[in-house]
Amino acid sequence: MTNKRSIIIFWALFLVPTLIIAGIAVKLLSHEQDRVNQSAIHALSERAKTISETIHLTVEAVQENLTQSLLEIDPKNLQKILAAWEKTNPLVRNVFIYRKGRDLEYPVRGMESTLEERRFIVRYDSLFTGRMKFDFNADSSKNEAKIKTAKESSSGSGRYDSAPQKQTKSSRQKLVALSRVVQKAPASDQQAFFSDETKYQLTKKAGWIPWFNENRLSILGWVQKHENGPVYGIELELMTLLSRLVVDFPGISEKGAALVMLDGNGDFMHQSGRWVADPKEKPIEVVLISNLLPHWQIAVFIKDKGFGSNRGFLMISILLLGIFITAIISGGILLTRLTLQNMKDARQKTSFVSSVSHELKTPLTSIRMYAELLFSKRIKDSAKIQTYLSVIVNESERLTRLINNVLDFGKLEQGKKAYRLTTFEMDQLLDQIIQAHSLRIESQGIEIITQVDKGDYHIKTDRDAMEQVILNLLDNALKYAGKGKFIKFILEKEEAFIFLKICDDGPGIPKAQRQAVFEKFYRVDNSLTSQQPGSGLGLSIARQILTDLEGDLIFDPMPGNGSCFTIRIKQHESH
Ligand code: ADP
């Protein structure tokens, strides 16, 4: 009882802190995982912001350059140059020239315009009919500030970009360069252009109008150089702008995360990342790209909370924690098992001592009793004398076997038992044993049945050890067969093995204990066993001896009732 309580206390002291530590560790780890994830999400949204800023700057530069280029157009060739832009510059979707109070000058309303032009006119109808002013959204000071003088801009290299040209340009630079349209006007025209400027009062109004039509964004850029001059400009080709902008969209290495560019309707226009985001999912973070592209956004999508390679961190940590706890608990289980085993051994040894003493006492008492009777010479009947003497012999033999078992047990435990191998015939040994013990067996009213298959039973093994094994099994059959009627010895050969079966028709061994009976000190807990002397060593010694001699001892229930113990031993090569 106290032992049980000590084990419970041991486990409580052992498990409670382990589990508390494990719980805290898992909590800390998942906190850490959350923190790592949060910072990964933060990094992604920072990246989205950087991308937005880059896009904003690019679009701004494109618009500035286009404004500048528009302002630089020679008024005399205005329509020609604009029409040429529309044809050649992929950034320009449509061009227009509008004069206040005089409707559109270009494209011309009516039959001669193309379908695209007609759609364009309809799209911006309120502007081209004068219902809305071009500068309705203008922050004039800002626009003015952005307009450089024609001279300033023409002082550039004359190429697309005033900055020193690099051999390789990023697509962003290429896009900006594309917006810097060079005017290929003849020198005389240039002259006229500058003189033209002096004739009128320069106002240089300009602006960009993000325009929503049927929920689609389009962008119109316009300039008006003089108070009474025409308003002219271009509509940006957003597809070109977009296709060039997304080239520089950075790839992201995090697994299960994506950066997606969305238009005003929330439609995916571009996405980067190895994982493909689902448009139906909600983004974890949204960044507006720029007021130049109203409602366009960059959204951060993640597959789940523990996205990316960081998930491995938690997995490995939990795995290590698992291994650690398993190791601790396994150690605990091992210790408990050892303790229980030691306790069992101690109990068994105590009961072994008492059962051996009891077993020694029984034959000794009969030997002494019969010897005293004979010694007193009171018994005259020679038959009786003969019986008493045979009892003395049998009991002393039993005593010898018991002592041999106990002695052998010690040696076998330490692996010190020495075997003396000799060659002999197994059938002869069996015959000899049966003859020597037939009186003892038959006196209990038990019939001996022998069934020896024809053949050669020549073996090389330790004869005394083999005899000890057979006698242990025979003793058991006599002790535990209860009201059994026979003991059967079956000797047979199969391939290179000799099998000796010793069977009885007693109550047999319950299924659950059929393996346990081979353990040292083990005795079946039933009334039959408790009535018989025994130490629980016979079968374990028999099996150990046979294993040492490269054989085995197997239990099989007898069909119906009873037990059958089979000795299996390797046959010696025939001479
Ligand atoms: P012991 O005979 O000294 O108790 P053994 O190791 O020889 O120890 O046997 C272990 C137990 O196996 C016995 O206590 C008995 O309960 C059971 N047993 C062995 N042989 C038989 C048998 N022939 N029939 C029924 N039970 C048996």
Residues whose N, C-alpha, C, O or C-beta is under 5 A from the ligand:
A	BS01	ADP	N476 A477 Y480 G506 G508 I509 V517 Y522 R523 V524 T529 P533 G534 S535 G536 L537 G538 L539 S540 S563
